């Protein structure tokens, strides 16, 4: 069996102990699938904690000089090598019996994107003296500096050996040349700053006291997998190295036409920068602040003045008279600068003189060479005649020799040809076969020509048929037009007789302007509306808890379609009607679904090509949608008895926009479309019996399913507020909300602010625990098996479903937290985990459908999980546990068939 090759990130250790063998400290292992690094032993066992090392053997590529190979190639550097586990581990202290060995056949350098060393500091070094003193050299090309709160970097660096007798190594920081692996671009005069808390997963500290390198224990920290830093928030703080600051000051001087620079002129320079419209690719305020510092100003001034002097001197040499006059004026105001400029001009003149002398010398040499060449030409002309005659004789002799040689080669080739003819005479019999093949090829060409002529003839006939078909279609169009005219004449006569006007609409819906609607301005207003809803519904003998009202209102707001399910007579239709007509004051349209509906024309209508008009189906949906954009309330359509016909068939126009319904358009015909605005919602009431159609998984994945018959028995929420509140407080709430409906835009703005993960919401723990529970349930639903064996078909919660549940938690828990704080008199005891119960029963359980004993095991495992959670959360999952117990019991009666939507 082949030994597994493992890629280990190491550093040299005892490399000089033996020239043929040695050891390397193992720090990280590269995962073969992802290519990412993990600390040694973290995910896979590599070695004992006190033996994190690789034993290295020499090979034919490195010779026997192991120490020179590693020290020259990876001195003070991390590197990656391949090693294998030795299966013959023994107790003897020999390398042959070492656990992990490498023969150095495959070694690679470690790049900054893989690992960067981390240096602990109390503060960033002064940018004018960016120096660190360390016990040993860093082991990576880039390093980071880390204090108690932040990490800074990356930095490149240069090391200098000890010159003063101090044992520490001097490390000079430099700006990095490449930061692409961080997914960020570093601007000038700045450095990246990361929060240490974000980088903890990528931080590792290695403290191997027993492993000495040059007499120093190995004690280092690193960041690994730095490509992950792309995901973290970062900032750039001002931190400029001296060379960057010098260039920045030079740029500022040029752009502001400053004639000089001194401590007194810094303020003037800052004023000019504020008035200057030029955009700089660095922070000018930072540069000016550095120039105001007395300690650093001299160093800046010395370098920047050199830049200024160079600029002035180069301008004085220009031919432009106006520029020269301005520069001369600047020089006269500064004696030192004038002296330096004069010296520079003298040096320029001296260089020009030297160049002229050198050019003249080269010119003289060229003239001498020309004269010598002319003399040689004359001499050659005299000797040319003699040379030509001798060359001619020589060429004739060479041609004769070549002819003789060629004749000899021809004779040899003729002889070889004769021998070949005699030897391979039988092969020439193939000529007859070749002639036969040519005959067959000729016959094939004739057949192909005949085939082509047949194809051409067939194409002509096809063209004739196409022409005839077009003539027939034209006749059909003419007959259709005549028939249409006849129908229109008949229609006109019928309209006269019946006096029917097409302009009269059978169904009309009232619209209200935004100014007439009640606006929701805060979460406190939402809490008041929940209390108002409880009051109104109680007036009609519908006792609903605060928690369930928040649940049902959030479902209506966040879902394009919400399903009310249950057995007949459990109040699904009446609750939907009360909510819309008495509570929400919505623009309400109740549609009674009929059996046999098969398409959108049953719900909306159809386009009549004879009258060129859209004909409504009689449900009022067409008229309802036509004026929907004029009303900014909740526009709610009740599909009563929705599953008497397949809902996804007649509701198909809306199924396609259910994921992104706000502001979407519904296309009614080729030239007719309506916008559904922001307020359109659907409520579908369904019965769970054998007289109805099943709902498809794609529809259930898009809507919460609220089981009203079970809820009416197990509403464990708070109802005491109605008994304690005074009539005057009730009247105040009625006067606030009962006059007009709610403005949907104002509600959406407040809903967007509900985020239970925010620090000030007071409900972080509730949200996190609820969300973690849903994720645990998701894992249970898709696991293949457990201790009981296979768990049968899996139940998938799609990303769409998980996102809907997360939003549901964020909004409901945030509103309930606000309600609990400011309306404590309405609740007997806070029950925030009821929303987890609602989420499981409305978003998770409706997806359960399966068959068999193995699937029953999955449901029992899920039930056991819910019962444990139920006990741990003060019995808050009464609804979910009860529904799942009922489903398992009914499935056993139905021959191991389990379907939540068929629950009786």
Secondary structure, 3 states (H helix, E strand, C coil): CCCCEEEEEEEEECCCCCCCEEEEEEEEEECCCCCCEEECCCCCCCCCHHHCEEEEECECCCECCHHHHHHHHHCCCCEEEEEEECCCCCCCCCHHHCCEEECCCCEEECCCCCEEEEEECCCCCCHHHCEEEECCCCCCCCEEEECCCEEEEEEEEEEECCCCCCCCEEEEEEECCCCHHHCCCCCCCEEEEEEHHHHHHHEEEEEEEEEEECCEEEEEEEEECHHHHHHCCEEEEECCCHHHHHHHHHHHHHHHCCCCCCHHHHHHHHHHHHHCCCCCCCCHHHHHHHHCCHHHHHHHHHHHHHHHHHHHHHHHCCCCHHHHHHHHHHHHCCHHHHHHHHHHHHHHHHHHHHHHHHHHHHHHHHHHHHHHHHHHHHHHHHHHHHHHHHHHHHHHHHHHHHHHHHHHHHHHHHHHHHHHHHHCHHHHHHHHHHHHHHHHHHHHHHHHHHHHHHHHHHHHHHHHHHHHHHHHHHHHHHHHHHHHHHHHHHHHHHHHHHCCCCCCCCCCCCCCCHHHCECCCCHHHHHHHHHHHHHHHHHCCCCCCHHHHHHHHHHHHHCCEEEEEECCCCCHHHHHHHHHHHHCCCEEEEEECCCCCCCHHHHCEEEECCCCEEEECCCCHHHHHHCHHHCCCCEEEEEECHHHCCHHHHCHHHHCCCCCCCCCEEEEECCEEEECCCCEEEEEEEECCCCCCCCCHHHHCCCCEEEHHHHCCCCCCCCCHHHHCCHHHHHHHHHHHCCCCECHHHHHHHHHCCCCCCCCCCCHHHHHHHHHHHHHHHHHHHCCEECCEECCCCCCCCHHHHHHHHHHHHHHHHHHHHHHHHCHHHCCCCCCCHHHHHHHHHHHHHHCEEECHHHHHHHHHHHHHHHHHHHHCCCCCHHHHHHHHHHHHHHHHCCCEEEHHHCC
